Amino acid sequence: MNAVSLGPLVLSHERLHALIALAAFTAAIELAAWFWPNLARSTRRWSLIALASWGGAARIGYVLAHLDAFAVDPLSVLAFWQGGFNPVAGTFGLALAGFAAILRQPQAVRPVIAAAICAGMAYAVAVWALPVEARGRLPQVTLPATDGTAIPLADAGGRPVVVNLWASWCPPCRREMPMMMDVAASRSDVAVRFANQGETRSTIVRYLESQQLPTNGVVLDRSGVLMGGFGLLGLPSTLFFAADGRLMAVHTGEISRAELTRRIDELSRETR
């Protein structure tokens, strides 16, 4: 399992790692402000600058590394909730913020550095306690397509397989599906299946027609075989299988074009 459920909210382990690190950083800053009230204002100010510098630089680094994907939809650069940050670029941004703090308010540097170390330690513990794992194999199941044709899920002609679990009532599923279908149509090196979870054929077809989306690759998983079999907690979820059927990665939540393309490229390299 690569996600946790907090009431109606499902968080992937990667996002939970980041939230734990952020909570540790914030707690350390507030503790420093409590111990040294005369430095509280400058410490909080520079901690915000450090966070913004890390986040901005990490996002810019990720976008530059996947410029082709973002060029198709430039506004997706602002879709931070999809993830996509480069830690190395973020560290460079943090270093610049630290250098500016040394020049402007050196007394605030030590508390911010201490908080960053606490955040790093919390992140390391979170990764150890909640690892990102991909276990399992592509199941040998046959699912019906929207026209009733039986589709063996593992029959992909020796190619890797990407399986997206979705439902028409799921807002992030609806947002990502046009992009995912566009990517699927442009890639011949991978088979992409869109496994609807629990809905009737008429509901699925009506939704696809209303959005002017093709039915290519859409299959019906009425009993939730895939979701239950892999212990997935929410939709959308996207599973990446190597050509030999090994599960290589699981993405919980809405996926970006850049991340989808990156994962497919990794599968293709694995096949060679």
ABEGO torsion letter per residue (X at the ends): XABBBBEABBBBAAAAAAAAAAAAAAAAAAAAAAABAAAAAAAAAAAAAAAAAAAAAAAAAAAAAAAAAAAABAAAAABAAAEGBBAAAAAAAAAAAAAAAAAABAAAAAAAAAAAAAAAAAAAAAAAABBBBBBEBBBBBBBBBAAGBBBBAABAGGBBBBBBBBBAABAAAAAAAAAAAAAAAABAABBBBBBBBGBBAAAAAAAAAAAGBBABGBBBBAAGAAAAAAGBABOBBBBBBBAAGBBABBBBEBBBAAAAAAAAAAAAAAAX
